[in-house]
Amino acid sequence: MQVQVRLFATLRQGRFKRQSLELPEGDSVADLLKSLDIPKEDVGMLLLNGRDAALEAPLTTEAVVSIFPALGGG
């Protein structure tokens, strides 16, 4: 299945800004992160089709996944 992936800020380093990826049917957001070599701890917010998503959320054809890094500061 085709999935659109958008990476933001530091998650783009060494990767891409926006890309269409081919993933196996039944993959979840967690599977996507693993395939991109992005540790779950580095993710601050996940959006699936513009809505907040959990790691276990299943992906569907033509889904749009936006991944934002965790922010630090104080």
CNS distance restraints for C-alpha pairs under 8 A (distance, minus, plus):
assign (resid   1 and name CA) (resid  22 and name CA) 5.44 0.50 0.50
assign (resid   1 and name CA) (resid  23 and name CA) 5.32 0.50 0.50
assign (resid   1 and name CA) (resid  24 and name CA) 6.11 0.50 0.50
assign (resid   1 and name CA) (resid  25 and name CA) 5.93 0.50 0.50
assign (resid   1 and name CA) (resid  60 and name CA) 7.10 0.50 0.50
assign (resid   1 and name CA) (resid  61 and name CA) 4.98 0.50 0.50
assign (resid   1 and name CA) (resid  62 and name CA) 7.46 0.50 0.50
assign (resid   2 and name CA) (resid  20 and name CA) 6.49 0.50 0.50
assign (resid   2 and name CA) (resid  21 and name CA) 5.61 0.50 0.50
assign (resid   2 and name CA) (resid  22 and name CA) 4.67 0.50 0.50
assign (resid   2 and name CA) (resid  23 and name CA) 6.40 0.50 0.50
assign (resid   2 and name CA) (resid  61 and name CA) 5.28 0.50 0.50
assign (resid   2 and name CA) (resid  62 and name CA) 5.48 0.50 0.50
assign (resid   2 and name CA) (resid  63 and name CA) 7.60 0.50 0.50
assign (resid   3 and name CA) (resid  20 and name CA) 5.61 0.50 0.50
assign (resid   3 and name CA) (resid  21 and name CA) 5.29 0.50 0.50
assign (resid   3 and name CA) (resid  22 and name CA) 6.39 0.50 0.50
assign (resid   3 and name CA) (resid  23 and name CA) 7.15 0.50 0.50
assign (resid   3 and name CA) (resid  59 and name CA) 7.77 0.50 0.50
assign (resid   3 and name CA) (resid  60 and name CA) 7.39 0.50 0.50
assign (resid   3 and name CA) (resid  61 and name CA) 6.01 0.50 0.50
assign (resid   3 and name CA) (resid  62 and name CA) 4.97 0.50 0.50
assign (resid   3 and name CA) (resid  63 and name CA) 5.10 0.50 0.50
assign (resid   3 and name CA) (resid  64 and name CA) 6.12 0.50 0.50
assign (resid   3 and name CA) (resid  65 and name CA) 7.46 0.50 0.50
assign (resid   4 and name CA) (resid  18 and name CA) 7.29 0.50 0.50
assign (resid   4 and name CA) (resid  19 and name CA) 5.85 0.50 0.50
assign (resid   4 and name CA) (resid  20 and name CA) 4.44 0.50 0.50
assign (resid   4 and name CA) (resid  21 and name CA) 6.30 0.50 0.50
assign (resid   4 and name CA) (resid  62 and name CA) 6.52 0.50 0.50
assign (resid   4 and name CA) (resid  63 and name CA) 6.11 0.50 0.50
assign (resid   4 and name CA) (resid  64 and name CA) 4.66 0.50 0.50
assign (resid   4 and name CA) (resid  65 and name CA) 6.17 0.50 0.50
assign (resid   5 and name CA) (resid  18 and name CA) 5.70 0.50 0.50
assign (resid   5 and name CA) (resid  19 and name CA) 5.41 0.50 0.50
assign (resid   5 and name CA) (resid  20 and name CA) 6.16 0.50 0.50
assign (resid   5 and name CA) (resid  21 and name CA) 7.18 0.50 0.50
assign (resid   5 and name CA) (resid  64 and name CA) 5.92 0.50 0.50
assign (resid   5 and name CA) (resid  65 and name CA) 4.88 0.50 0.50
assign (resid   5 and name CA) (resid  66 and name CA) 5.99 0.50 0.50
assign (resid   5 and name CA) (resid  67 and name CA) 7.74 0.50 0.50
assign (resid   6 and name CA) (resid  17 and name CA) 5.78 0.50 0.50
assign (resid   6 and name CA) (resid  18 and name CA) 4.50 0.50 0.50
assign (resid   6 and name CA) (resid  19 and name CA) 6.68 0.50 0.50
assign (resid   6 and name CA) (resid  64 and name CA) 7.60 0.50 0.50
assign (resid   6 and name CA) (resid  65 and name CA) 6.16 0.50 0.50
assign (resid   6 and name CA) (resid  66 and name CA) 4.68 0.50 0.50
assign (resid   6 and name CA) (resid  67 and name CA) 6.27 0.50 0.50
assign (resid   7 and name CA) (resid  11 and name CA) 5.84 0.50 0.50
assign (resid   7 and name CA) (resid  12 and name CA) 5.60 0.50 0.50
assign (resid   7 and name CA) (resid  16 and name CA) 6.86 0.50 0.50
assign (resid   7 and name CA) (resid  17 and name CA) 5.19 0.50 0.50
assign (resid   7 and name CA) (resid  18 and name CA) 6.40 0.50 0.50
assign (resid   7 and name CA) (resid  66 and name CA) 6.04 0.50 0.50
assign (resid   7 and name CA) (resid  67 and name CA) 5.15 0.50 0.50
assign (resid   7 and name CA) (resid  68 and name CA) 6.46 0.50 0.50
assign (resid   8 and name CA) (resid  12 and name CA) 5.90 0.50 0.50
assign (resid   8 and name CA) (resid  17 and name CA) 6.78 0.50 0.50
assign (resid   8 and name CA) (resid  66 and name CA) 7.70 0.50 0.50
assign (resid   8 and name CA) (resid  67 and name CA) 6.33 0.50 0.50
assign (resid   8 and name CA) (resid  68 and name CA) 5.22 0.50 0.50
assign (resid   8 and name CA) (resid  69 and name CA) 6.94 0.50 0.50
assign (resid   9 and name CA) (resid  13 and name CA) 7.86 0.50 0.50
assign (resid   9 and name CA) (resid  68 and name CA) 7.12 0.50 0.50
assign (resid   9 and name CA) (resid  69 and name CA) 6.90 0.50 0.50
assign (resid  10 and name CA) (resid  69 and name CA) 6.69 0.50 0.50
assign (resid  11 and name CA) (resid  15 and name CA) 7.31 0.50 0.50
assign (resid  11 and name CA) (resid  38 and name CA) 7.82 0.50 0.50
assign (resid  11 and name CA) (resid  67 and name CA) 7.90 0.50 0.50
assign (resid  11 and name CA) (resid  68 and name CA) 7.23 0.50 0.50
assign (resid  11 and name CA) (resid  69 and name CA) 6.27 0.50 0.50
assign (resid  12 and name CA) (resid  16 and name CA) 5.17 0.50 0.50
assign (resid  12 and name CA) (resid  17 and name CA) 5.68 0.50 0.50
assign (resid  23 and name CA) (resid  27 and name CA) 6.93 0.50 0.50
assign (resid  23 and name CA) (resid  32 and name CA) 7.90 0.50 0.50
assign (resid  25 and name CA) (resid  59 and name CA) 7.94 0.50 0.50
assign (resid  25 and name CA) (resid  60 and name CA) 7.62 0.50 0.50
assign (resid  26 and name CA) (resid  58 and name CA) 6.43 0.50 0.50
assign (resid  26 and name CA) (resid  59 and name CA) 6.70 0.50 0.50
assign (resid  26 and name CA) (resid  60 and name CA) 7.70 0.50 0.50
assign (resid  27 and name CA) (resid  31 and name CA) 5.73 0.50 0.50
assign (resid  27 and name CA) (resid  32 and name CA) 7.13 0.50 0.50
assign (resid  27 and name CA) (resid  58 and name CA) 6.05 0.50 0.50
assign (resid  27 and name CA) (resid  59 and name CA) 5.88 0.50 0.50
assign (resid  28 and name CA) (resid  32 and name CA) 6.46 0.50 0.50
assign (resid  28 and name CA) (resid  55 and name CA) 6.90 0.50 0.50
assign (resid  28 and name CA) (resid  56 and name CA) 5.68 0.50 0.50
assign (resid  28 and name CA) (resid  57 and name CA) 5.42 0.50 0.50
assign (resid  28 and name CA) (resid  58 and name CA) 4.20 0.50 0.50
assign (resid  28 and name CA) (resid  59 and name CA) 5.28 0.50 0.50
assign (resid  29 and name CA) (resid  33 and name CA) 6.33 0.50 0.50
assign (resid  29 and name CA) (resid  54 and name CA) 7.46 0.50 0.50
assign (resid  29 and name CA) (resid  55 and name CA) 5.05 0.50 0.50
assign (resid  29 and name CA) (resid  56 and name CA) 6.15 0.50 0.50
assign (resid  29 and name CA) (resid  57 and name CA) 5.78 0.50 0.50
assign (resid  29 and name CA) (resid  58 and name CA) 6.43 0.50 0.50
assign (resid  29 and name CA) (resid  59 and name CA) 6.52 0.50 0.50
assign (resid  30 and name CA) (resid  34 and name CA) 6.27 0.50 0.50
assign (resid  30 and name CA) (resid  40 and name CA) 7.84 0.50 0.50
assign (resid  30 and name CA) (resid  55 and name CA) 4.84 0.50 0.50
assign (resid  30 and name CA) (resid  56 and name CA) 6.20 0.50 0.50
assign (resid  30 and name CA) (resid  57 and name CA) 7.93 0.50 0.50
assign (resid  31 and name CA) (resid  35 and name CA) 6.23 0.50 0.50
assign (resid  32 and name CA) (resid  36 and name CA) 6.30 0.50 0.50
assign (resid  33 and name CA) (resid  37 and name CA) 6.08 0.50 0.50
assign (resid  33 and name CA) (resid  38 and name CA) 5.17 0.50 0.50
assign (resid  33 and name CA) (resid  39 and name CA) 7.01 0.50 0.50
assign (resid  33 and name CA) (resid  40 and name CA) 7.26 0.50 0.50
assign (resid  34 and name CA) (resid  38 and name CA) 6.10 0.50 0.50
assign (resid  34 and name CA) (resid  39 and name CA) 7.26 0.50 0.50
assign (resid  38 and name CA) (resid  42 and name CA) 6.85 0.50 0.50
assign (resid  38 and name CA) (resid  43 and name CA) 7.80 0.50 0.50
assign (resid  39 and name CA) (resid  43 and name CA) 7.22 0.50 0.50
assign (resid  41 and name CA) (resid  70 and name CA) 7.70 0.50 0.50
assign (resid  42 and name CA) (resid  69 and name CA) 5.64 0.50 0.50
assign (resid  42 and name CA) (resid  70 and name CA) 5.58 0.50 0.50
assign (resid  43 and name CA) (resid  67 and name CA) 6.88 0.50 0.50
assign (resid  43 and name CA) (resid  68 and name CA) 5.97 0.50 0.50
assign (resid  43 and name CA) (resid  69 and name CA) 4.53 0.50 0.50
assign (resid  43 and name CA) (resid  70 and name CA) 5.10 0.50 0.50
assign (resid  44 and name CA) (resid  67 and name CA) 7.84 0.50 0.50
assign (resid  44 and name CA) (resid  68 and name CA) 5.66 0.50 0.50
assign (resid  44 and name CA) (resid  69 and name CA) 4.75 0.50 0.50
assign (resid  44 and name CA) (resid  70 and name CA) 3.64 0.50 0.50
assign (resid  44 and name CA) (resid  71 and name CA) 6.76 0.50 0.50
assign (resid  45 and name CA) (resid  52 and name CA) 7.47 0.50 0.50
assign (resid  45 and name CA) (resid  67 and name CA) 6.15 0.50 0.50
assign (resid  45 and name CA) (resid  68 and name CA) 5.14 0.50 0.50
assign (resid  45 and name CA) (resid  69 and name CA) 6.75 0.50 0.50
assign (resid  45 and name CA) (resid  70 and name CA) 7.14 0.50 0.50
assign (resid  46 and name CA) (resid  52 and name CA) 5.92 0.50 0.50
assign (resid  46 and name CA) (resid  53 and name CA) 5.52 0.50 0.50
assign (resid  46 and name CA) (resid  54 and name CA) 7.20 0.50 0.50
assign (resid  46 and name CA) (resid  65 and name CA) 7.14 0.50 0.50
assign (resid  46 and name CA) (resid  66 and name CA) 5.85 0.50 0.50
assign (resid  46 and name CA) (resid  67 and name CA) 4.91 0.50 0.50
assign (resid  46 and name CA) (resid  68 and name CA) 6.40 0.50 0.50
assign (resid  47 and name CA) (resid  51 and name CA) 4.95 0.50 0.50
assign (resid  47 and name CA) (resid  52 and name CA) 4.63 0.50 0.50
assign (resid  47 and name CA) (resid  53 and name CA) 5.35 0.50 0.50
assign (resid  47 and name CA) (resid  64 and name CA) 7.94 0.50 0.50
assign (resid  47 and name CA) (resid  65 and name CA) 5.66 0.50 0.50
assign (resid  47 and name CA) (resid  66 and name CA) 5.01 0.50 0.50
assign (resid  47 and name CA) (resid  67 and name CA) 6.59 0.50 0.50
assign (resid  48 and name CA) (resid  52 and name CA) 6.35 0.50 0.50
assign (resid  48 and name CA) (resid  53 and name CA) 5.64 0.50 0.50
assign (resid  48 and name CA) (resid  63 and name CA) 6.89 0.50 0.50
assign (resid  48 and name CA) (resid  64 and name CA) 5.78 0.50 0.50
assign (resid  48 and name CA) (resid  65 and name CA) 4.71 0.50 0.50
assign (resid  48 and name CA) (resid  66 and name CA) 6.57 0.50 0.50
assign (resid  49 and name CA) (resid  63 and name CA) 6.04 0.50 0.50
assign (resid  49 and name CA) (resid  64 and name CA) 4.93 0.50 0.50
assign (resid  49 and name CA) (resid  65 and name CA) 6.32 0.50 0.50
assign (resid  50 and name CA) (resid  64 and name CA) 7.54 0.50 0.50
assign (resid  50 and name CA) (resid  65 and name CA) 7.84 0.50 0.50
assign (resid  50 and name CA) (resid  66 and name CA) 7.74 0.50 0.50
assign (resid  53 and name CA) (resid  57 and name CA) 6.33 0.50 0.50
assign (resid  59 and name CA) (resid  63 and name CA) 6.41 0.50 0.50
